[in-house]
């Protein structure tokens, strides 16, 4: 009797367990099912998959081809990936996208390194081709990156030698300096008596006359006098921008100085053309920060109320530029110890310069501003390249946390050249995002000719860290800084792994720059997707191919895990999917 009772109980239990399975309905059909792919999800719980199902804008399934069949209905579009690699769309954590779109037209040297004679040849060709603009039309050129012998510098005489009467402006690739010819100085009414603005630098010769080189705030003395070239509407520029981003696999960006772009982004969204997610950093005004900090916070709150579109367009943080670049000749990155100078015997010895014109914010004002912003719930994104700038930025964030600000605000520091080892650990301790531009992490003109001897061995050994940030447990994001650099995110991903320049740079025989800072390809992808999503506080919505997240994904021509690492920079995106829709296809 007891035996039969036990059997009956077991049978009844089995029936109860089966009932829920029978009652579970087949899932609602997906809009699109992608099958037969190598899906790299960047989700640690399920890093690999074969298929992804999308319903509307959201991912509803990630898994095997077999299980994906349940999501295929009569109207479901089924896409055969044919073994190609699918991954999350790239999220660029620091760029100037509208300016990048504008840079795709006009005169641009695109960061290709040139000697002075090579530069002169290119400029003369452009001058000859636009002779109708003589004698008063500016030749305004972007993207200069000179491969110059150490200790030399482009000066106005090099531009004066060209066959023209026109004013000429050559903007450096990093957007921190500009060169003009003598005619340009005359048009701008700049001479030996012109005062240097705060936060800027005017290079002068032995007689005190301007050489034609201006850095940071002093650039405005020139750029304000150059008529704006506006061959198209801001909306047309934005459309070119979004297409260029989608073409290389970018589905989200942080607009690092968005003050004048908010209306343009709003128009693109309202017209249904905003095929990227945009987080906007608003440049903070020092005068307002000093005189009316409460009003500054109110203005930011008003901008957020006016422009925010949840999950698509958000006013996310304040922006501060604390210093310039350590590279010669600008050398306005704020340093803890002076830059080195070459003495008469050829020895490199400490000089007196801690950074021309730097810091650009009075330190106490910056600390007060960061504390005010953070305790009001606003994160701050600080442009800091020199080791003193990085340290002071960390000090400001620490002070804010001591004043009660949340540790999860996603404060960030971008660019990050030489850093003291002790400060690297603080990124993890304070949960400050290290916003890295990995395409710089190689031997090239900037690191070798313009930095190596001027910074010295110790600082060069601590330049451009990534692996150290990982070890320190710091949140890391990747960005291109376009148009400071060309829009080449896959080049940056490769550099994060190899830290070696391509042969066309001319420095590949030097090997990797600080190879101990190399990271894995998987981590590089993670920093350019989920890491950047974390910075803009959208990591629960995008950044990985995860059920419930928005379907922002890309398909690559080749599986980048199965090709030589030296070919990753040539990666081709064959499909970009944003919000569940294909927005680019090759």
N, C-alpha and C positions, 0 to 999 in steps of 0.2 A: 504493500500500500504506500509506504513511504517512497519506494523507488519510483512508482508511477506518478506520485505527486511532484517529485523532483523533475521528472521529464516534462510534465505539464507546465511547470513553472518556467523551465528553460525555453520551451516552445512559445509560451506566451511572451516572454521577454524578447525573443527573436522577432516575433510579429510586431511588437511595439517599436523595436529598433528599425524595422523596415518601413513602418508606416510613414515617418517623416520623409524618407527618401522618395516614396511613391507620391507623396503629396507635393514635393517640390516641383514647381512648374519650370519649364524650359525658359532660360533667360530671354528677356526682350531682345530682338535682333539689333545688331550694331549697325551704325551707318556705314562703317568701313572696317574690314578685317585685313590686316597685313599678315601674310603667311610666308613660311619658308625663308625666314631671315636669320641672320646672326644678330640678335637683339642684345645690345649692351645697355643695360637699364640704368646703371649708376645707382642702383638700389641694392644696398648690402644684403638685404633679406632675400633678394632674388636677382642676382647680377646678370644671369643669362636667360634668354627665352628664344622661342622660335616665332611666336605670333603675338600680335597686339590687336585688340578690338577697341574701336572708338565709336562712341555714340554721341553725336553732336560735337561739343567741344571737349568732352572728357574721355579719358581712358577708362574702359570698363572691364578689361581683361588683359592680363599679361601671362603667357604660359606656352603650352605646347600647341603644335598644329592640330593635334587630335582634339584637345579640349576646346580649341577656338571654334570648331565646327558648330558648337551649340549656339554661337552668336551670329551665325549666318542665316539670314532670312531671304525671302524672295527679292527684297529691294536692297539688300546689303551689297555694297561694292567690295569685291575681293581682289586684293592686290598681291600678286606673286612677287616677292622680293628677290627670288632666284638666288638665294644665298647671300645677298648683299647685306652690308652692315647697317643696322638702324641704331640710333642713339638719341639721347635728348638733344634738343637744339642748344647751340652755344649761347651763353649769356655773357655779354661783354660788360664787365663791372666798372669800366672807366673809359669813356670816349666822349667825343664831341660830335655827335652824329650829323646834325644839320650842317655844321661847318665842314664835316667830312664830305657830305654830298656836294656842297658848293665847291670843294677842292677838286672834284672830278672834272671840272671845266676850267679853262684859263691856263696860265703858265705855271707848271709845277715840275720841279726837278725830282720829285718822288723819292727823296732820300738816297738817290744813287750818288755814291761818293765820287767827287771829281777834284782834280787839281785845279789851280787857278787858271792855267791856260785852257784846260778842258771846259771850265765854266765859261770863260770868255767866249769860246767858240760857239757854245750853245746860245748864249745871250745875244751874240751878234747875229746869229741866224734868226732869232725871234725879232730882233730890231729891224732887220732887213725885210722880213715878211710883213711887218706892220709899219712900214715907212710913212704911211699916210698920217700917223699920229705924231710925227715931228712937228714942232719942237717941244710941245708942252704935255703930251700925253704920258702918264706914268707907265713904265714897264714894272709891273708888280709881280714878283715871282715867289712862289712858295717852295718848300721842301729842299732847301740847300743843305748838303752835308759834305763838308769839304774834307778830302783826303790830303791834308796839308802836312809838310814837314814840321816836326815839332819846333815850337818857338816862333812860327810864322803865323800870320793871320791875314785874311782878306781885309784890305783897306780901300778907301775911296779911290786911291790912285789906280787900283786894278780895274775899277769900274769906269774911271775917267778915261782910260785908254781905249774904250770902245768908241766906234764911229757913230756917235749920236750926240744930240743936244738935249735929249729927253732926261727927265729925272728917273732914277732907277732905285728900286727897293728890292732887296733880296732877303726873304724871311727864312730864318734857320728852321730846320726840320722839327726842332723841339718847341717852336713857337715862343721861345724865351729871348730871342735876340733878332736883330735886323741890321743889315748893312745898306747904306745909301751912298750915292756918288756926290760929287761937289754940287752939281745942279740940284740934287735932292735937298742938300743942306740949305741951299739958297732959297728954294721954294718954301721950305719949312721955317726959314728965318732962324736957323740954328747956328750959333757961333761960339767963340770961347767964353762969352759972358752968359750963355744960357745955363741957368741953374739946373742941377740934377734933381729930379723929383724924388720924393721918399719912395723907397722900394725899387729904385732903378739905378742904372749905371750908364754913364757916358764915357766911352774910352777917349782919351786925349793924348796927343803926342807930346814931345819934350817941350814944345812951345805953348802947350795948353790948348791947342786947337783940336776940335773933334776929328777923329780919324774916320768917322762915318759908321762906327759900330755903337749900337744902343742895346741895352738889355732890360728886360722886364718892364717896370713902370715907365722907363725912359722911352720905350718903343712908341708910346702914345704921342710923343712929340712929332713922330713921323706918320704913324698910321692914321692919326686924326686928320692929316692933311691930304691923304690919298682919297680921291673920289671913289665912292662905292661902285663896284661893278655889279649891276643888277639886271642881267639879261632875262631873268625869269622871275616868277612869283615865288614866295617862300614855300607855297604848296608844291610847286613843281620840283623845287630842290628837295623837299621832304620825300616826294615820291621816288626820286632817284636814290635818295639815301636808303629808304626802306628796301628797294629792290637790290641795292648793292649788299646790304646786310643779309637779306634772305639768300642771296646767291652764294655766300660763303658759309651759310649754315647758322647764322645768328638770328635768334628769335626773341631776344631780350637785351636791353642795354640800360646802363645808367648814364644819363646825360649829365656830364660832370659839371657843366655850368649852363643851367637851363633857363636862366632868368628871362631871356628874350625869345625863347622858343616855345613857351607854354601855349600861346595862342595857336601857333602852327601845329603842334601836336594835337590840340583839341580839334582843330579843323580836320586833320587827317582822320581822327577817330570818328567824327560825326559823318564824314563822307565814306566811311567803311573801308578806308585804305590803310589803317594803322596795323599792319601785319607784324608787329613786334610789340612786346611789353616794354614800357618806358618808365623808369624810375628817375625822377628829376631831383638833382641837387641844386639848391639855390645859393648863389654866392652871397655871403654875408657882407654887409657894409660896415667898415670899421667905425666910421663917424656915428652911425646909428647905434652900433654896439656899445660905444662909449657914452653917448648922450641919452639914449632912450632904449635900453635893453628890453624893457617890457613891451614897448612898441614894436621892436624887432620880432618878438615872439608872436604878438598879435598879427603882424603882417604875414608871417609864415602860416599861422592858423587860417587866415583869410585866403591865402593862396591854396591851401589844402582844400578848404571848403569849396572854392570856386572851380578848381581844376581836377580834383580827384575823380577818377573813374575806376571803381574797384577792380583789381586784377589786371588792369590794362594801362592806366596812366595815373601815376601817383607822385605827389610832391613828398619826397621821402626824407630829405635831410638837408642840413646846411653845409656849405662848402667854404673852406678857408685855404688860401695859398700862403704858406708860411715862408717859403724861400724859393730860390731858383735852382739852377743846375750846378753841380760841382765841376763840370767840364770847362777846360780852358777854351776860349778866353773869358767867358762869363764869370765863372768861379763865384757865383752868388748862392751856392748851397751853403747853409749855415753849419759851420763845423765847430767841434769842441776844441780842436787844436788847429793852428794856422796851416794853410796850404804851404807846400814846399816850393822853394824857388831855386833856380840854378845859379850858383855863385861863379866867380871868375875862374875857378879851378875846375869847373864842371861838376861840382858836388851839389847834391840836392839837400838844402837846409831849410829849416822852418823860417817862413817870412812873418808878416804881420797881419795878413788878411784872413779873417775868419768867415768871410762871405761878403762880397761887394753889395752893400745896401741891405743885407739880411741881418736879422729877421724882418719880414715885411709887416708883421704885427708886433706891437709892443707886447712883450711876454706876459705881463700881468693882465693886460686887457684880454689877451687870448684865453688865459686861464679863467678869468671871470666870465667870459662869453661862453666857453665850453660848459662850465658849471651851470650857468643860467639855462643854456640850451638843453643839456642832459636832464636836469631836474625838472624841466618842463616837458620832458618826453621826446625831445628832438635829438636824433643822432647827428654827429658832425663828421664830415669827410675832409681830412687834412692832407693837402699836397705838401709832402716833406721829403727832401732828398738827402740833405746833410745829416750827419749823426747827431748834431745838436738839435736840429729841427725834430728829428724822430724822438729824441729823449724828452724834449719839452712837450711834444704832443702827448706822449704817454703820461707825463706828469700831470697834464691837464685832465686827461681822462680819469686818472687815479683820484685826483682831487674831486672830480664830479661824483665818483662812486662813494668817496668818503662823505660827501654831502648828501648822500641818499639816492643818487641816480641808479637806475637799473643797470645790471651788468649785461643784460641782453638787448641793449639798444642797437647794436651793430655799428658802433663807432668804427671808423676806418682810417688808415693812413696809406696813402698811395705813393708809388714810385720807389722809395726805399732803396737808396744806393748804399753808401757805407753805413753800417750800423754796429754799434758796440755789442759784443757778445752778450753782455749782461742785460741789455735792453731787449734782445730777441725773446728771452724767456718771459718778459713782461707782457708780450702780446697774448700769450696763452693765459697768463694769470689774470689779466684785465679783460680778456675776451674781446680784444681789438682786432678787427679784420686787417690782415696784411694784404693790401690790394697791389698785386704784382703785375708788371708788364714784362713777360718772359722773353719777348723778342730782343730785349736789350742784353740778355744774359750770354754774352759771347765776346770774344776779342774782336774789336772793330775800332774805327777812328775814335769814337767817344770813350771807350774804355782804355785804349792803348795810347794813342797820340795825345788825347785831351785829358786823360785822368791819371794814368799809371804813375808817372814820376811826380806829378803834382800832389797826389794823395799819399804816396809812399806804400811800402810793403804791407804794413799792418792793416791799414784801411782797405787796401785792395784785396787782402785776404778775407775781408768781411763784407765785400761788395756783392750786391744782388743775391741775398740768401733765398732759398725756397725750402730745401730739405731741413735746414735748421728750424724754420717756422713749423714744419710738420712735427719735428721732434719735440718742440716746445708746446705742442698742442694748440697752436694758434689757428683760428679760422683763416682760410686763404681763399682769395678770389683772383681770377685772371682777367685782364683787360688789355685792349690793344692801344689805347690812347689815340686812336684815329681822330683827326688826320695828322697828329704829330708824327705818327708812323703810318706807312701804308696799311690798308685794311688786309692784313695777312695773319689771321688768328692761327692757322695751321702751322705757319712758320714759328710762331711763338710757342705752340705746343711742342714742336720738335726741339726748339732751343732749351726748353725746360728739362728735356731728357739728355740731350747731347752737350749743351753749353758750348758748342763749337760752331764757328762761322761757316757759311757756305763759301766755296772757292771764289765766287765772284766778289766777295768782300775783300779778298786779299790777305786774310789773317788766319786761314784754315790751317796753315803749317804750324801755328802756335798751340794747337790742341785746345782742349776745353778750358774755359775760364772757371776756376775754382770747382773742379769736378766733384768735390765732396758735397756740393749743393745740388747735384743732379737728382731728379726724382723719376719715378716710374711713369710710363705712358698712361697707365690706368689712373694714377693720381693726377696727372696733368689734365686729363679729360674731366676728372671729378672737379678740379678747381675751376675749370672753364664752364661748368654746368651747375652742379649743386652748390659748389662753394660760392659762386657769384650770386646764385639765387638766395643763399643765406644772407649775403651782404645787403640785398635789397628787401629782405624780410618777406620773400616769396617762396622759401624752400618747402613749405607745405603745399604749394600750389603748382610749382614747376621745378625743373632742374633734374628730374629723373623720370624714367618711364615706369610709373607706379599707378596702380589702380586708384582712381579717384582724382588724380591730378589732370591738369589741362594737357591736351594732346599737342604739345610742342615738340616735334621730333624731326630728325633729318635722316636721309638715306645716303650712304657714301658709295662711290663707284667701286672702291676697294675696301677690304677689311684691313684697317690700319694696324691691327694686331698681327697680321700675317704678311706684312711687307717689311723691308728694311727700314729701320727708324729714320734713316737719311732720306727716305722718300715721303715721309709724312707731310712735309711742307707742300707737296704737290697734290694733296688730297682734293678730290673733286666731289662736290655735293651734287647729287643727281635729283634730289627731291627735298623740299623743305615744307613741313606741315606745321601750320600755326593754328591753334584753337580748333584743331580737328580738320582744317581745310588745307589742301595743297595750294601753297602760295608761290612756289617756284618749282619748276621742273625742267630738267635739261634733257 
